[in-house]
């Protein structure tokens, strides 16, 4: 079954399952790095917001041999798990006096997001772009964001400079940074890691590495822009830092003394991006450097 037939089958199956209780539709959606995905919308008449289910990933399961009926069961389960239990009041979005406390920023790649950047306010940062969202916390299915477009600024009668000033204040408050050593991170993810770290054969020159993200693990690489986060770590280590953009959601920080050739580090980043990171979650294919004496990030 080709992809077009798969999409048609998914829509037909969902319509049969939900009947008149929901409207089923399919929409192309541009994600980070100008990745276009096919979003399946199951709009339940009882609530005013519905989760978007991306069929591209389910088609990969189909190609891997998963039976079609099990895939459709997974789609229904995903929808039910993420369906809000009540209406979401979005009326506040028309009142900038309320919205302004929810404005945050996130980092994306500039060249890889040209389609998106035509329609949203942004600022350049090296080869990246700072874009803006309205952060919605404590909704029934977790947290969510609304990407801010140029027409929102026209409606609110504000400038993108105002947007930036608000985001600089709000983002570290709404999404506080989280900085852990790689060892502590691995122990959290895999308690058995301690077996390795305590082993007598463990390498004594295992490099210091730190994981920087935010408490929600959502576009946490943006925390490299938070005031004093990098400078405090660099000062405590008495070292410049390499910033490894492992994804849009986190960055790895490595004292410069551990890397003799930055080109080798870039090759590692490119290999990992190609084999282990979803295309829409790639931030960049090279490292950055925080110069502690200068106090800013460079290419």
C-alpha positions as CSV (number, residue, x, y, z in Angstrom):
1,X,0.0,0.0,0.0
2,X,1.5,3.4,-1.0
3,X,1.3,6.4,1.3
4,X,-1.6,8.1,-0.4
5,X,-3.8,5.0,-0.1
6,X,-2.7,4.6,3.5
7,X,-3.9,8.2,4.3
8,X,-7.2,7.6,2.6
9,X,-7.6,4.3,4.6
10,X,-6.8,6.0,7.9
11,X,-9.4,8.8,7.3
12,X,-12.1,6.3,6.2
13,X,-11.4,4.0,9.2
14,X,-11.5,6.9,11.7
15,X,-14.8,8.2,10.2
16,X,-16.3,4.7,10.5
17,X,-15.2,4.4,14.1
18,X,-16.4,7.8,15.3
19,X,-19.4,8.2,13.0
20,X,-21.3,11.4,13.5
21,X,-19.6,12.1,16.8
22,X,-16.5,13.7,15.2
23,X,-15.4,15.4,12.0
24,X,-12.4,13.8,10.4
25,X,-10.0,15.8,8.2
26,X,-6.4,15.8,7.0
27,X,-4.2,18.9,6.8
28,X,-0.6,19.5,5.8
29,X,1.3,21.0,8.7
30,X,4.7,22.7,8.6
31,X,6.9,21.7,11.5
32,X,10.4,22.8,12.5
33,X,13.0,22.7,9.8
34,X,10.2,23.1,7.2
35,X,9.2,19.5,7.6
36,X,5.7,19.0,6.2
37,X,3.7,16.3,8.0
38,X,0.1,15.1,7.4
39,X,-2.0,16.0,10.4
40,X,-5.1,13.9,11.0
41,X,-7.7,15.9,12.9
42,X,-10.4,14.2,14.8
43,X,-12.7,17.0,15.9
44,X,-15.0,15.9,18.7
45,X,-18.1,18.1,18.9
46,X,-17.9,18.1,22.7
47,X,-14.7,20.1,22.9
48,X,-13.3,23.1,21.0
49,X,-9.7,21.7,20.6
50,X,-8.4,18.4,19.4
51,X,-5.0,16.7,19.2
52,X,-3.2,16.5,15.9
53,X,-2.1,13.0,14.9
54,X,0.8,12.8,12.4
55,X,0.2,9.9,9.9
56,X,3.7,9.9,8.6
57,X,5.0,8.1,11.6
58,X,2.3,5.5,11.5
59,X,3.1,4.8,7.9
60,X,6.6,4.0,9.0
61,X,5.1,1.4,11.3
62,X,3.1,0.0,8.4
63,X,6.2,-0.3,6.3
64,X,8.0,-2.0,9.2
65,X,5.3,-4.7,9.1
66,X,2.8,-3.7,11.7
67,X,-0.8,-4.8,10.8
68,X,-3.1,-2.0,9.6
69,X,-5.8,-2.7,12.2
70,X,-3.3,-2.4,15.1
71,X,-2.0,0.9,13.6
72,X,-5.6,2.3,13.5
73,X,-6.1,1.1,17.1
74,X,-2.9,3.0,18.1
75,X,-4.3,6.2,16.4
76,X,-7.5,6.0,18.3
77,X,-5.7,5.3,21.5
78,X,-3.4,8.3,20.9
79,X,-6.4,10.5,20.2
80,X,-8.2,9.4,23.4
81,X,-5.1,9.9,25.5
82,X,-4.5,13.4,24.4
83,X,-8.1,14.6,24.1
84,X,-8.8,17.5,26.5
85,X,-11.6,16.8,29.0
86,X,-13.2,20.2,28.5
87,X,-13.2,23.3,26.3
88,X,-10.0,25.4,26.3
89,X,-10.9,29.1,26.8
90,X,-8.9,30.9,24.1
91,X,-10.7,34.2,24.4
92,X,-7.7,35.6,26.4
93,X,-5.6,35.4,23.2
94,X,-7.4,38.5,21.9
95,X,-6.4,40.5,25.0
96,X,-2.7,41.4,24.9
97,X,-2.8,42.4,28.5
98,X,-3.3,38.8,29.4
99,X,-1.2,37.3,26.6
100,X,1.9,39.3,27.4
101,X,2.6,37.2,30.6
102,X,2.7,34.0,28.5
103,X,5.1,35.1,25.7
104,X,8.2,32.8,25.4
105,X,10.9,32.3,22.8
106,X,12.4,29.2,21.3
107,X,15.4,28.6,19.0
108,X,15.3,27.1,15.5
109,X,17.6,27.0,12.6
110,X,17.5,30.0,10.3
111,X,18.2,28.5,6.9
112,X,16.2,25.4,7.5
113,X,13.0,27.3,8.3
114,X,12.6,29.8,5.5
115,X,9.0,28.9,4.8
116,X,8.0,29.3,8.4
117,X,10.0,32.5,8.9
118,X,8.1,34.3,6.2
119,X,5.0,34.3,8.4
120,X,6.3,34.8,11.9
121,X,8.3,37.5,13.8
122,X,11.8,36.5,14.5
123,X,15.3,37.7,15.4
124,X,18.6,36.3,14.0
125,X,21.0,34.7,16.4
126,X,24.2,33.5,14.6
127,X,22.8,30.9,12.2
128,X,19.7,30.4,14.3
129,X,16.4,32.3,14.7
130,X,14.5,33.3,17.8
131,X,10.8,32.8,17.3
132,X,7.9,33.4,19.8
133,X,5.0,31.4,21.3
134,X,2.2,31.9,23.7
135,X,2.8,29.3,26.4
136,X,-0.3,27.5,27.8
137,X,0.4,25.6,31.0
138,X,-1.8,23.3,33.1
139,X,-4.3,22.3,30.4
140,X,-5.8,18.9,30.9
141,X,-3.3,17.1,28.6
142,X,-0.2,18.9,29.8
143,X,1.3,22.1,28.3
144,X,1.0,23.5,24.9
145,X,2.0,26.6,22.8
146,X,0.5,28.8,20.1
147,X,3.1,30.0,17.6
148,X,2.9,33.8,17.2
149,X,2.5,35.0,13.6
150,X,2.9,38.4,12.1
151,X,-0.8,39.0,12.0
152,X,-1.0,38.6,15.7
153,X,1.3,41.6,16.1
154,X,-0.9,43.6,13.8
155,X,-4.0,42.6,15.9
156,X,-2.3,43.4,19.2
157,X,-0.7,46.6,17.8
158,X,2.8,45.8,19.1
159,X,6.2,45.4,17.6
160,X,8.5,42.4,17.6
161,X,10.9,44.3,19.8
162,X,8.2,44.4,22.5
163,X,7.6,40.7,21.9
164,X,11.4,40.0,22.5
165,X,11.5,42.1,25.7
166,X,8.6,40.1,27.1
167,X,10.0,36.8,26.1
168,X,13.3,37.5,27.7
169,X,11.5,38.1,31.0
170,X,9.0,35.3,30.8
171,X,10.8,32.4,29.3
172,X,13.2,31.7,32.3
173,X,10.3,32.1,34.7
174,X,7.8,29.9,32.8
175,X,10.4,27.4,31.7
176,X,13.3,27.4,34.3
177,X,16.6,26.0,33.1
178,X,17.8,22.6,34.3
179,X,21.5,21.9,34.3
180,X,22.9,18.5,35.2
181,X,26.1,16.6,34.6
182,X,25.9,13.9,32.0
183,X,26.6,11.3,34.7
184,X,23.6,12.5,36.8
185,X,21.4,12.5,33.7
186,X,22.4,9.0,32.8
187,X,21.7,7.8,36.3
188,X,18.2,9.3,36.1
189,X,17.5,7.7,32.8
190,X,19.2,4.4,33.7
191,X,19.8,3.6,37.3
192,X,22.1,0.8,36.3
193,X,24.5,3.4,34.9
194,X,26.0,3.6,38.4
195,X,27.3,0.1,37.9
196,X,29.5,1.5,35.1
197,X,30.5,4.7,36.9
198,X,31.6,2.8,40.0
199,X,33.5,0.1,38.0
200,X,37.2,-0.1,38.5
201,X,37.7,-0.2,34.7
202,X,35.8,3.0,34.1
203,X,38.0,5.5,32.3
204,X,39.5,8.1,34.6
205,X,39.5,10.7,31.9
206,X,35.8,10.5,31.2
207,X,35.1,14.1,30.0
208,X,33.0,16.5,32.0
209,X,29.8,17.1,30.1
210,X,26.6,18.9,31.2
211,X,23.0,18.7,29.9
212,X,21.2,22.0,29.6
213,X,17.4,22.1,29.0
214,X,14.4,23.4,30.8
215,X,12.1,21.8,33.3
216,X,9.5,20.8,30.7
217,X,12.2,19.5,28.2
218,X,10.4,21.6,25.6
219,X,12.7,23.5,23.2
220,X,15.2,23.5,26.1
221,X,18.2,24.4,23.9
222,X,16.9,27.9,24.1
223,X,18.2,28.0,27.7
224,X,21.6,28.9,26.3
225,X,20.2,32.4,25.9
226,X,19.2,32.7,29.6
227,X,21.2,35.3,31.5
228,X,24.3,34.1,33.3
229,X,23.6,30.3,32.8
230,X,26.6,29.7,30.6
231,X,28.8,32.4,32.2
232,X,28.4,30.9,35.7
233,X,29.2,27.4,34.5
234,X,32.2,28.6,32.5
235,X,33.5,30.5,35.6
236,X,33.1,27.6,37.9
237,X,35.1,25.4,35.5
238,X,37.5,28.2,34.5
239,X,37.0,27.1,30.9
240,X,35.4,28.2,27.7
241,X,32.5,25.9,26.7
242,X,31.6,24.1,23.6
243,X,27.8,24.0,23.1
244,X,26.6,20.9,21.3
245,X,23.1,21.3,19.9
246,X,21.9,17.7,20.5
247,X,18.3,18.8,19.6
248,X,16.0,21.7,19.8
249,X,15.1,20.4,23.3
250,X,18.5,20.3,24.9
251,X,22.1,21.3,24.5
252,X,25.3,19.6,25.8
253,X,28.0,21.7,27.4
254,X,31.6,20.5,27.2
255,X,34.7,22.3,28.6
256,X,36.9,23.3,25.6
257,X,39.9,21.6,27.0
258,X,38.4,18.2,26.2
259,X,38.3,18.9,22.4
260,X,41.5,19.5,20.4
261,X,39.8,19.6,17.0
262,X,36.4,21.3,16.7
263,X,36.0,19.7,13.2
264,X,35.9,16.3,14.9
265,X,33.1,17.4,17.2
266,X,31.1,18.8,14.2
267,X,31.4,15.4,12.4
268,X,30.1,13.6,15.5
269,X,27.1,16.1,15.7
270,X,26.3,15.5,12.0
271,X,26.5,11.8,12.3
272,X,24.2,11.8,15.4
273,X,21.7,14.1,13.7
274,X,21.6,11.9,10.6
275,X,21.0,8.7,12.5
276,X,19.4,9.4,15.9
277,X,17.5,12.7,15.8
278,X,14.1,13.3,14.2
279,X,14.5,15.8,11.3
280,X,12.0,18.2,12.9
281,X,14.0,18.2,16.2
282,X,17.5,19.1,14.7
283,X,18.7,22.5,15.8
284,X,22.1,22.7,14.1
285,X,24.8,20.4,12.6
286,X,27.8,22.1,14.3
287,X,29.0,23.2,17.7
288,X,29.1,26.7,19.1
289,X,31.6,28.2,21.6
290,X,30.9,30.3,24.7
291,X,33.9,32.6,25.3
292,X,33.9,33.2,29.0
293,X,36.2,36.3,28.8
294,X,33.9,37.9,26.2
295,X,30.6,36.6,27.7
296,X,28.9,35.6,24.5
297,X,28.4,32.7,22.1
298,X,30.3,32.5,18.8
299,X,30.3,30.2,15.8
